[in-house]
Amino acid sequence: MARKIWPKFKRSGEMEDEPAYRSVLDVGTTWVKTLVVAEQDGEVRVIGRGRAHHRGAFAANGKVADANVLAVACEAALCQAEDMTEETTGRKIVPDTAVIGVPARWLTVASQTFALRRPRPETKIEEGEVERVVSRAGRLAFQDVTTRRTNTATPLVVDASLVSLTVDGHRVTDPVGFRGGELGATVCVAAAPDEALSALRALAEALELEPPRLVAEPQAVARQLGRDGIVLDVGGATTGVFLMRYGRLLAADTMPLGGDGFSQSLAAVFNLTGRQVQALRRAYEEGLLAAEDAVQVQVALNDTIQSWLRAVEGCLARMAGADDLPHQIYLCGGGSRWSDVLDAARAHPWMRRLPFARYPQVQRLDPVQFPHPVNDTGRLWDVEESVALSLACWPTQLDEGPVERALATLRKGVLE
């Protein structure tokens, strides 16, 4: 693990009416994004932001290859965010608590629906019935997760979320007190191998943080978006594909191609170094290239982007069920900055092979659209920060009621 090479100054004399401070870490395949947030009376405010590049921290299979490299990058990004708090609050805030995102590439996600036939439809639905049907749907989803995994290690539940509840096939918010012959629930479970979760806990320990709250990144993004849609999180080495229903995650997958693949296609065609590729990309995106040079760049990118779109299409084909796919597609992550990626996604014949009721509308997932958190840093949000901002707004207090009791049991991994 990384040696502590930057001094930290802990808060002291905290007042009872002070906000609750926490750090947020989004550990990408090539960049770490961090936030320092303050929460008070249910309002989350971002008071510090940081980012740092790392190379070689992850192996090709997504596992942590060099924990020291990763810890040093996280420390650098956290220090940037903590330094910024002096500008926003007048003093340096260094939280001990943290939320760390579990990347989609480590997760296996499954959703299952279970319907309970009620012997006496004329009676009112009780809390115990709701708890039982949600628990059963969650157990089925977890069983689905275990069958999908290729290794023998048992996955651990990172989070479980309710997608929908129905009474006689009609979606309801709270079925308690309703009458009906059939009570149904759809639950989404996100699980990851213990090895991956242990690596994140060890990272927090190396950063001198308390045991962190680990949150499945796709579920955080779905909750932040709050509507039906498809999110393509284009990272450096991978792209996460998230399908949302009713503002909750329904399915997620990861494909091993991201923004670095677009850069590598330019490097190969024009025989350029990494820095030269970035310079060429900036000139191309800003319209500074001669027309014939711009065409050459576009041609060099096209094959890789088309391969990426075909892979996305394959992911969505596997996710599609009986219902039509949502017609809103959102791009986020650093790789979504490529204008050619956005243009190609808008022009792609999505309805040729996929069950869309209408042609999809494709746009970048601009964090400005998020109702929360409040930005106190004075700097515009970046499309690369969408996941970190979603993690920042993940609820720290659990709701009460039969649904939450059932989901809490699933999160603890107590599956009968």
KALINFEN-V526893 format. One record per pair of residues at least 4 apart in sequence whose ideal C-beta (glycine too) atoms are under 6 Angstrom apart, sorted by sequence separation. I is the first residue (numbers start at 0). J is the second residue. D is the distance in whole Angstrom. If there is no record, write none. Layout:
((I;J;D) (I;J;D))
This chain:
((13;17;5) (58;62;5) (84;88;5) (101;105;6) (124;128;5) (165;169;6) (191;195;5) (193;197;6) (224;228;6) (256;260;5) (265;269;6) (271;275;4) (281;285;6) (288;292;4) (300;304;6) (331;335;6) (339;343;6) (349;353;6) (355;359;6) (380;384;6) (384;388;5) (399;403;6) (403;407;6) (26;31;6) (38;43;5) (165;170;5) (166;171;5) (191;196;6) (203;208;4) (214;219;5) (233;238;5) (243;248;6) (244;249;5) (266;271;5) (271;276;5) (282;287;4) (283;288;5) (288;293;4) (319;324;6) (330;335;4) (350;355;5) (398;403;5) (408;413;5) (58;64;4) (85;91;5) (282;288;5) (349;355;6) (397;403;6) (25;32;4) (36;43;5) (37;44;5) (57;64;6) (84;91;6) (163;170;5) (164;171;6) (231;238;6) (232;239;4) (242;249;5) (84;92;4) (166;174;5) (203;211;4) (242;250;4) (350;358;6) (24;33;5) (36;45;5) (37;46;5) (56;65;5) (55;65;5) (144;154;6) (164;174;5) (220;230;6) (241;251;5) (266;276;5) (349;359;5) (23;34;4) (34;45;5) (35;46;5) (166;177;5) (230;241;4) (265;276;5) (35;47;3) (56;68;4) (81;93;5) (167;179;4) (240;252;5) (22;35;6) (55;68;6) (56;69;4) (166;179;4) (167;180;6) (229;242;6) (283;296;5) (367;380;6) (34;48;6) (167;181;5) (199;213;6) (239;253;5) (262;276;5) (366;380;4) (21;36;6) (53;68;5) (228;243;5) (33;49;4) (227;243;6) (237;253;5) (238;254;5) (345;361;5) (20;37;5) (115;132;5) (227;244;6) (344;361;5) (32;50;5) (165;183;4) (237;255;6) (366;384;6) (18;37;4) (19;38;5) (53;72;4) (113;132;6) (238;257;5) (363;382;5) (366;385;5) (372;391;5) (18;38;6) (30;50;6) (31;51;5) (164;184;5) (226;246;6) (237;257;5) (372;392;6) (18;39;4) (51;72;4) (225;246;4) (236;257;5) (364;385;5) (371;392;5) (30;52;6) (113;135;4) (137;159;5) (163;185;5) (221;243;4) (235;257;5) (366;388;5) (113;136;4) (162;185;4) (234;257;5) (235;258;6) (236;259;6) (51;75;4) (217;241;4) (233;257;5) (235;259;5) (51;76;4) (111;136;5) (161;186;6) (162;187;5) (233;258;6) (50;76;5) (113;139;6) (189;215;4) (221;247;6) (49;76;4) (159;186;6) (160;187;5) (221;248;4) (111;139;4) (335;363;6) (28;57;6) (111;140;4) (159;188;5) (189;218;6) (324;353;6) (326;355;6) (49;79;3) (110;140;6) (218;248;5) (324;354;6) (49;80;4) (109;140;5) (158;189;5) (217;248;5) (268;299;4) (323;354;5) (324;355;5) (326;357;5) (328;359;5) (48;80;5) (111;143;6) (156;188;6) (157;189;5) (47;80;4) (323;356;4) (326;359;5) (327;360;6) (328;361;5) (330;363;5) (331;364;4) (47;81;6) (109;143;4) (156;190;5) (157;191;5) (217;251;4) (265;299;6) (109;144;5) (264;299;6) (319;354;5) (329;364;4) (47;83;4) (154;190;4) (264;300;6) (304;340;6) (47;84;4) (107;144;5) (46;84;5) (154;192;6) (155;193;5) (315;353;6) (261;300;6) (264;303;4) (300;339;5) (304;343;5) (308;347;5) (107;147;5) (152;192;5) (31;72;5) (46;87;4) (107;148;6) (31;73;5) (46;88;6) (261;303;6) (33;76;4) (61;104;5) (260;303;6) (33;77;5) (144;188;6) (31;76;5) (35;80;5) (34;80;6) (140;186;5) (144;190;5) (33;80;5) (107;154;6) (141;188;5) (335;382;6) (136;184;4) (140;188;4) (35;84;5) (126;175;6) (137;186;4) (124;174;5) (132;182;5) (136;186;4) (333;383;5) (124;175;6) (133;184;5) (256;307;5) (331;382;5) (132;184;5) (123;176;5) (124;177;5) (128;182;6) (331;385;4) (123;178;6) (101;157;5) (157;213;6) (254;310;5) (35;92;6) (158;215;5) (157;215;5) (160;218;6) (120;179;6) (120;180;4) (158;218;5) (187;248;5) (187;249;6) (252;314;4) (117;180;6) (116;181;6) (0;66;6) (1;67;5) (114;181;5) (115;182;5) (250;318;4) (1;70;3) (5;74;6) (114;183;4) (0;70;5) (1;71;5) (113;184;6) (20;92;5) (22;94;5) (5;78;5) (21;94;5) (112;185;4) (20;94;4) (240;314;4) (21;96;5) (22;97;4) (23;98;5) (24;99;5) (25;100;5) (110;185;6) (258;333;5) (21;97;6) (242;318;5) (258;334;3) (261;337;6) (110;187;4) (257;334;5) (109;188;6) (108;189;5) (162;244;6) (163;245;5) (8;91;6) (106;189;5) (107;190;5) (9;93;6) (106;191;5) (162;247;5) (7;93;5) (105;191;5) (160;247;5) (162;249;6) (101;191;6) (105;195;4) (229;325;6) (228;325;5) (227;325;4) (234;332;5) (228;327;4) (229;328;5) (230;329;5) (231;330;5) (232;331;5) (233;332;4) (99;199;5) (232;332;5) (228;329;6) (233;334;3) (233;335;5) (97;203;6) (106;215;6) (97;208;5) (99;211;5) (101;213;5) (96;209;5) (103;216;6) (95;209;5) (97;211;4) (98;212;5) (99;213;6) (100;214;6) (101;215;5) (102;216;6) (103;217;5) (98;214;6) (100;216;4) (70;202;6) (73;206;6) (104;237;5) (63;198;5) (70;205;4) (103;239;4) (110;249;5) (108;251;4) (223;369;6) (103;251;6) (104;253;4) (103;253;5) (223;389;4) (220;389;5) (223;392;6) (216;386;5) (219;389;4) (219;390;5) (219;393;5) (214;390;6) (214;393;5) (1;205;5) (0;205;4) (28;234;5) (29;235;3) (27;234;5) (28;235;5) (28;236;4) (28;237;6) (161;402;5) (159;406;5) (159;409;4) (159;410;6) (156;409;6) (156;410;6) (156;412;5) (155;412;6) (133;402;5) (130;401;4) (134;405;4) (129;401;4) (133;405;4) (137;409;4) (141;414;5) (130;404;6) (126;401;4) (130;405;5) (138;414;5) (87;375;5) (100;390;5) (98;390;5) (45;372;5) (43;371;6) (48;376;6) (43;372;4) (44;373;4) (45;374;6) (46;375;5) (44;375;5) (45;376;6) (43;391;6) (43;392;5) (32;384;6) (34;387;5) (32;387;4) (36;391;5) (34;391;5) (25;386;5) (25;387;4) (23;387;6) (23;390;5) (23;391;5))
